[in-house]
Amino acid sequence: MSKLRALLGPQISRVLTSTGLRDSRRLLASLSRRVLGSPAQLHYFHQADDPYSQLLVQVLPTLLASYRVELRLHLVPAPDAAAAPDEARLQGWSRRDAARLAQAYGLSFDDIGRQPAAEHLAQAQQALLTALDGPAQMLHAQRVGAALWSGNQSLLEQLAGNATAEQVAAQVEQGAELR
């Protein structure tokens, strides 16, 4: 049995991860969506304390205006240590890189030299939870991110809404599972 598994395992993995199967699945989903008249869905995974997420929420409205897609925003936590083993340096590089990209492309991001405080991140996630759906969600996410990255605690408190820590944790966990 183990010999058969050893022989067939790589072949099955190759088929399951093949570009042909992926393309076939995409084609079937696209045809199904067209027959039903449904828009394509864009799943966006937003990590509030990630500088690149702050840049992306600034360009997503242009993308959404250009294409017939339905945006699904999912709050997610930072990647685990296996995906980002040197977290402190990655965070510093990400902030500096995001500041340079923002300047080059006319976006807004100020590297304040540190990651946002945990309590500010929690407030930002609460505020983002209040705007997971609806047409103004990206503008709201931009405003929340700007307050978070500038350290504007009073604005974060105003935007935080009434979501509980448990509701936020559940949404972040759900986003992580989907990601």
N, C-alpha and C positions, 0 to 999 in steps of 0.2 A: 504494500500500500504506500509506504513512504517513498519507494522508488518511482512509483507512478505519479505521486504528488510532485516529486522533484523534477520529473520529466515534463509534466503538464503545467505545473505552476508558472514557469516563465512564459509559456505559450499563451496561457489564459491572461496573464498580466499584460502581455504585449497587445492582445486583442482589446482588452478593457480600456487600455490607455492609448489606443491608436488614434491618430488624427482622423482616420476614416470613420470610426465609430462616433467620435466627437462631432464631426461634421454632419453625420447622418442624424444624430440626436438634435442638433441645432436646426437642421432643415425641417424635421418633423415638428419641432416646437414652433418654428416660424410659420409653417403651413397651418397648423392648428390655430395659432393666434390670428392669422389672417382670415381663416374661415369664420372664426367667432367674432372678428372685428375688434379684437382687443389690442391695446397698444403693447409694445415691448416693455419689459420691466428692466430697470437698471437698479441693481442692488448696490448701494453705497455703504461701506463700512467706515463709520466715523469714530476715530479715537480722539477725544476732545483734547488730550494733552500731547498730540502729535502735530508738529508744525506743518507737515505736508497736508494734513486734514484741513487745517486752517486755510491753506492756499487753495485747496480743491473746492471748498464751499464757495469761494469767490468766483470760480470759473464754471461751476456746474449750472448756474442759471443760463449762461450763454449756450451751453450744450443742450439744455432742456428746451430752450427756445428754438433751437435749430432742428431738433429731431422729435418725432412723435414717440416719446417714451414716458413711462410712468416711473417716478423715482420712489424707491423704497430705502429709507435711511435706517441704518442699524447702528446702535451704539455698541462699541466694542472696547475691551480692555487693551492694554499694551500687550504685545506678543510675549509668549513665554521665553524663558532663558535659552531654550534650544534654538529659537528663531533670532534672538538678539542677545548673544552671549556677553557682550561688553556693553551693557545698558548705559552706563554713565557716559562713555565716550560717544556712543551712538546718539544719545540725546543732544550732546553738545554739537556734534557734527550736523545733526538734523536741523537744529536751530540756526546755525550759521548758514547752512545751505539754503534753508527756507528764506532767510533774510536776503540772500543774494538773488535767489529766484524771484522773490517779490519785487526787488528793485529792477531786475532785468525785464520783467513782464508787466510792470505797472500795478502790482498787487500790494496788499498791505500786510506786513508782518514785521514786528520789532522784536529782535532777540534781546530780552532783558537779562541774559546771562545765566539763567537758571530755569529749571522746570517749574511750572505752577505748583503752589502748595496743595497738599492733598485736600484740604477743606475747600479750596477754590475749585479744584477739579470736581469735587462732589456737587458743589453748587452749579457748576457749568453743566454737569450731566443732568441734574434736576431740570435746569432750564431747557436743555435740549429735548428732554422727554416730553415737555409740554408742546413741542412743535415737530413731532415725528411725522405728522401727516399734514397735508395742505400745501397750497401754492406758495405760501410765505416762509416755508421751513428753511430754505437756504439763506434767506435774508436774516432770519432769526438766528440761524447757526453762525452766520458771519458776525453778528452783533455779540453773541455769547462768546465766540472765540476771541474777538477783539478785546472784550472785557477780561477774559481769562488771561490772555497773553500780555496784557498791559498791567495786570495786577489790580484792576479796578473792582475791588471787593464790593463797594456799595452798589455798583451796577449789577454785579452778579447776584447780589441779594435781591434786587428788584426783579430780575429776570427768572430767578430760581423757581418760582411757581410753588405748587403745593404737593408735588410728587414726594413720596416717602423714600427713604433710603432703601427699603425693601423693594419698592417698585423699580427704582433705578438699577439695583443689583440684578433683579430678574431680567430686565431689558438688556443689560450688558452681558449677562450670561447667555441669554437667547441669541444675541448678536454674535458672541464668540462661537457658539455651537454652529450657527449657520455659516460663519466664515470658515 
